Amino acid sequence: MKFLSIFSLSNHERIVMVFTSVEEPMPKDPHLVKALLGQDIRALRSARKMTLEDLSERLGRSVGWLSQVERDISSPSIDDLRHIAKLLNVPISIFFGTSEVKEEERGLIVRAQARRAIGDDRSGLIETLLSPDLTDEFEVVHSTFLAGTAIEEAIIRPTTEVAYLVSGQLDLWIEDRAFTIGAGDSFRIRGSAFRWANPYSDPAIAIWVISPPVY
């Protein structure tokens, strides 16, 4: 028997936890280990060219405390994570999306069922992280643009992004230029404002390489 609990962190952020009763214990592989939260915080901070001193000062915390968090010696509270996420401009949910992986696969392999959910799916865009973690100078993202969805306001990020459309069609605006992208096409965005729409009957699926990481 399983019980579902939903904890709201804000109007748009939720953590969903599934608890299993004692009568039906969940099988656990003793070789599984949790991904490390601290290394992701450090990677996101570094990608934003922030020093330990920069982030700790904005957090109102000591450099020593933040250093221990990044080395997974200390665990930040929910309020700490909320503040860190805001300063790093990422959804707090990214810190709760890590899955357990086998020790020998950590940092190397991402199983399909263990991808980390990232981003905000309210616009009809569902994204998962294909990279093993956030410690590279780039990230690889799997994106699904649901049929009949779009964003109205353009996005602009200090990144270079290249995307390959695996399937479907997607309407794309880069600055003031409009394009329709089909399966097999790819495109690049370099710090330009862009927006998208999928007015078609099928989802559009894309693979993105983004540098530096934005999630």
Residue, then its C-alpha position, 0 to 999 in steps of 0.5 A: m500500500k502506498f500513500l501520496s503526500i504533496f508539500s507546497l513550497s510556494n504557489h508553483e513549487r511542490i515536492v511529491m513524496v510516496f510513502t510505502s507501508v511497513e507491510e509492503p516494503m520497497p525493495k532497495d538495491p544496496h549498491l544504490v547511492k544518492a546523488l550529491l546536492g553540494q556538487d550541484i550547488r557548487a557547479l551552478r555557482s561556478a557557472r554563474k561566475m560567483t565565488l564562495e564569498d559572493l554567494s555566502e554574502r548574499l545568503g547572509r551565511s559564512v563562507g565556512w558553512l557554504s563550503q561545508v554544504e558544497r562538500d556535502i558535510s552540512s545539509p541546508s534547510i528548505d529555507d536555505l535551499r529556497h534562498i540559494a535557488k533564488l540567487l542562482n536563478v533556478p527552480i528549487s525543485i532541481f535540488f529534489g529531482t536527483s535519483e539514486v544511482k549505482e556507485e559504479e554508474r554515478g557521474l557516468i550513466v543516466r538511466a532513462q527512468a532516472r532522469r532528473a526533471i528540471g524546469d517549469d512544465r506550466s507552459g507545456l514544456i517538459e524537460t529532463l536532464l540527460s547529463p549525469d549531473l551539473t558539474d560540466e561546463f555545459e548541460v544536455v537536456h531532453s525537451t518535450f514541447l506538448a501539442g497546442t502549447a506556446i510561450e508568449e514572452a521571449i526568453i533571453r539567457p547568457t548562453t550558447e545553445v544548440a538544439y536538435l529536433v528529434s521528432g515533430q515540428l516547432d515554430l521558433w522566433i529568434e529575435d525578430r526572425a520566424f522559423t518552422i523547425g522539423a525533425g532532423d533540423s537543428f538550430r543555435i541561439r547565442g544570447s538572443a531572445f527567443r520564444w517557441a510555439n507548437p500549434y501542431s497535433d503531435p509533441a515536438i521532442a528536442i535535445w539541447v546542449i547548453s553552455p554554461p548550465v542554466y538549470 
